[in-house]
């Protein structure tokens, strides 16, 4: 099955597709033999879009994200990121990555953690990148520049991680369950704030989650992966209005969409 995400004309978008996967397959060799993590993944993600990845444990969501980030090389198939090989996009700092663990350096304050990518490996921001101070304002942390990670809540640390991932001005932001360890109220608040970041920056976002409600609320479309091996099960459109705010989750349209996603997941 080929999955292709439609562009949203009302927002500024990148003219180049952010990601194109053609029959991507990933196999790992273990002591127990060969495991196929992904099989024949066909996927197109236009620039400026927001795609959520949803599926059961072991379906290869994180593996697919790492292939896009040039952290894992596919066993077979072809992938392009921003019109080129993933390695070049990574070297050019056009890819940002946010993990579930914020992984902030405890001896550096908030501002210094955000600026870290600009200080290592000869890093520099791409044209049009926002300043670290602007990014901290965007994620709601103005006034916290001199605070240290141990002084921040879990949600605040993830805001710092998002600002750090954006500081180089990447065109593609990959997020691997960044809010999975947070309490529900904080997670909901960060969902809203992430959509505001996306609307403000126009950065393409690919977001992995185990939450049906989070996937439906954030994504323009939801890519559902089936497990063993990981493969495209369905690409579900999200016909909900934007901008989105949390009360949307109480509407009949949202409840119906969540129900559809759950039914598809039950067959994965």
C-alpha positions in Angstrom: 0.0 0.0 0.0 1.3 3.4 -0.9 0.7 6.2 1.6 0.7 9.8 0.4 -0.1 12.9 2.6 -2.1 15.6 0.9 -0.8 19.2 1.1 -2.6 21.8 3.1 -2.7 24.9 0.9 -3.7 27.4 3.6 -0.3 27.0 5.3 3.2 27.8 3.9 4.7 24.5 2.8 8.1 23.4 1.5 8.0 22.9 -2.2 10.0 19.6 -1.9 8.6 16.5 -0.4 10.0 16.1 3.1 10.3 12.3 2.9 9.8 9.7 0.1 10.0 6.0 1.0 10.0 3.4 -1.7 9.6 -0.2 -0.5 11.7 0.4 2.6 12.6 -2.8 4.4 14.7 -3.1 7.6 15.9 -6.4 8.9 18.0 -7.0 12.1 20.1 -10.0 12.8 19.9 -11.3 16.4 21.0 -14.4 18.3 17.5 -15.8 17.6 17.8 -15.2 13.9 16.7 -12.4 11.4 13.9 -10.1 12.4 12.0 -8.0 9.8 11.2 -4.7 11.5 9.8 -3.0 8.4 8.6 -4.4 5.1 8.0 -2.6 1.8 7.1 0.8 3.3 5.9 3.2 0.6 5.2 6.7 1.9 5.3 10.3 0.7 5.3 13.2 3.2 5.0 16.7 1.7 6.9 19.6 3.1 5.1 21.5 5.8 2.7 18.7 6.8 2.1 17.0 10.2 2.0 13.2 10.1 1.4 11.0 13.2 2.5 7.4 13.3 0.3 5.0 15.3 0.5 1.3 15.8 1.0 -1.6 18.2 4.3 -2.2 20.0 6.8 -3.8 17.7 5.3 -2.4 14.5 8.5 -0.4 13.6 7.3 3.2 14.3 10.6 4.2 15.9 12.6 2.2 13.4 10.9 4.1 10.5 11.7 7.4 12.2 15.3 6.4 12.6 15.6 5.5 8.9 14.4 9.0 8.1 17.0 10.5 10.5 19.8 8.5 8.9 20.3 6.6 12.2 19.5 3.3 10.6 20.2 2.2 7.1 17.5 0.3 5.3 18.2 -3.2 4.2 16.3 -2.7 1.0 14.4 0.1 -0.7 15.1 3.7 -1.3 14.5 6.8 0.8 15.0 10.5 0.1 14.8 13.3 2.7 14.2 16.8 1.4 15.0 15.7 -2.1 18.4 14.1 -1.2 19.8 11.1 0.7 19.1 11.2 4.5 22.9 11.5 5.3 23.2 14.8 3.5 20.1 16.2 5.2 21.5 15.2 8.5 24.9 16.7 7.8 23.3 19.9 6.7 21.3 20.0 10.0 18.0 19.9 8.2 16.7 17.2 10.5 15.7 17.8 14.1 15.0 14.9 16.5 13.1 14.9 19.9 13.2 11.7 22.0 10.9 10.6 24.8 13.7 11.6 27.3 14.6 15.3 26.9 18.3 14.3 27.6 19.3 17.8 28.8 22.8 18.4 30.1 22.4 19.0 33.8 25.4 21.4 34.1 24.0 23.7 31.4 21.2 26.1 31.9 18.1 26.3 29.6 19.6 28.7 27.2 22.9 26.8 27.0 21.1 23.6 26.4 19.1 25.1 23.5 22.3 26.6 21.9 24.3 23.3 22.2 23.7 22.2 18.6 25.2 25.5 17.4 28.3 24.9 19.4 29.3 21.3 18.5 30.6 19.9 15.3 31.0 23.3 13.7 27.2 23.7 13.8 25.4 26.7 12.6 21.8 27.7 12.0 20.3 27.5 8.6 19.0 30.7 6.9 15.7 31.8 8.4 16.3 29.9 11.7 14.9 31.6 14.8 17.2 32.7 17.6 17.4 30.6 20.8 15.6 33.4 22.7 12.8 33.5 20.2 12.4 29.7 20.3 12.2 29.7 24.1 9.5 32.3 23.8 7.7 30.2 21.2 7.6 27.2 23.6 6.5 29.3 26.6 9.8 29.5 28.5 10.7 33.2 28.4 12.2 34.1 31.7 13.6 30.6 32.3 16.8 31.0 30.3 19.1 30.7 33.4 17.3 27.9 35.1 18.9 24.4 35.2 17.2 21.1 34.2 16.7 20.0 37.8 14.6 23.2 38.4 12.2 22.3 35.6 9.1 20.1 35.4 9.0 17.2 33.0 6.9 19.3 30.6 9.2 22.2 30.7 12.2 20.0 30.0 10.5 18.7 26.9 9.8 22.3 25.8 13.5 22.9 26.1 14.2 19.8 24.0 11.8 21.0 21.3 13.5 24.4 21.2 16.9 22.7 21.0 15.7 20.5 18.1 14.5 23.7 16.2 17.5 25.9 16.9 19.3 25.0 13.7 16.2 25.8 11.6 15.5 22.2 10.5 13.0 21.6 7.7 12.0 18.2 9.2 11.3 17.5 12.9 11.1 13.9 14.0 9.5 13.2 17.4 9.6 9.8 19.0 6.9 9.7 21.7 8.1 12.9 23.2 5.2 13.2 25.7 4.8 9.6 26.6 6.2 9.8 30.1 4.2 12.9 31.1 1.0 13.2 33.0 -2.2 13.6 31.0 -2.8 17.2 31.8 0.7 18.3 30.9 0.6 16.1 27.7 -2.7 17.7 26.6 -1.2 21.2 27.1 1.9 20.3 25.1 -0.2 18.9 22.3 -1.8 22.3 21.9 1.5 24.1 22.2 3.2 21.8 19.6 0.4 22.6 17.1 1.1 26.3 17.7 4.8 25.7 17.0 4.0 23.8 13.8 1.6 26.6 12.7 4.2 29.2 13.4 7.3 27.6 11.9 5.9 25.6 8.9 8.3 22.8 9.8 7.3 19.3 8.6 6.6 17.1 11.7 6.5 13.3 11.9 5.3 12.3 15.4 5.3 8.8 16.9 2.7 8.0 19.6 0.9 5.1 21.2 -2.1 7.4 22.0 -5.1 7.2 19.6 -6.3 10.6 20.9 -2.9 12.3 20.5 -2.5 10.9 17.0 -6.0 12.1 15.9 -5.6 15.6 17.5 -2.2 16.4 16.1 -2.0 14.9 12.7 -3.3 16.0 9.3 -3.3 12.3 8.6 -2.6 9.2 10.8 -0.4 6.5 9.4 -1.3 3.2 11.0 1.4 0.5 10.9 0.7 -3.2 11.4 3.2 -5.4 13.2 5.4 -8.4 12.5 6.6 -7.3 10.1 5.9 -3.5 10.3 4.0 -2.4 7.2 1.5 0.2 6.2 -2.0 -0.8 7.3 -3.9 2.4 6.5 -3.4 6.1 6.0 -6.4 7.8 7.7 -7.3 11.4 6.9 -8.1 13.8 9.8 -11.0 16.0 8.6 -11.0 18.3 11.6 -10.8 22.1 11.5 -7.6 24.1 12.4 -6.4 25.6 14.5 -7.2 22.9 17.0 -7.9 23.3 20.7 -8.6 20.7 23.3 -12.4 21.1 23.4 -12.3 19.6 19.9 -11.8 16.2 21.5 -15.3 16.3 22.9 -17.0 16.7 19.6 -18.9 13.9 17.8 -16.5 14.2 14.8 -13.4 13.6 17.0 -15.0 10.7 18.9 -16.0 9.1 15.6 -12.4 9.5 14.2 -10.9 8.0 17.4 -13.3 5.1 17.1 -12.3 4.5 13.5 -8.6 4.5 14.4 -9.2 2.0 17.3 -11.1 -0.4 15.0 -8.2 -0.3 12.5 -5.7 -0.9 15.3 -7.6 -3.9 16.5 -6.9 -5.5 13.1 -3.2 -4.7 13.1 
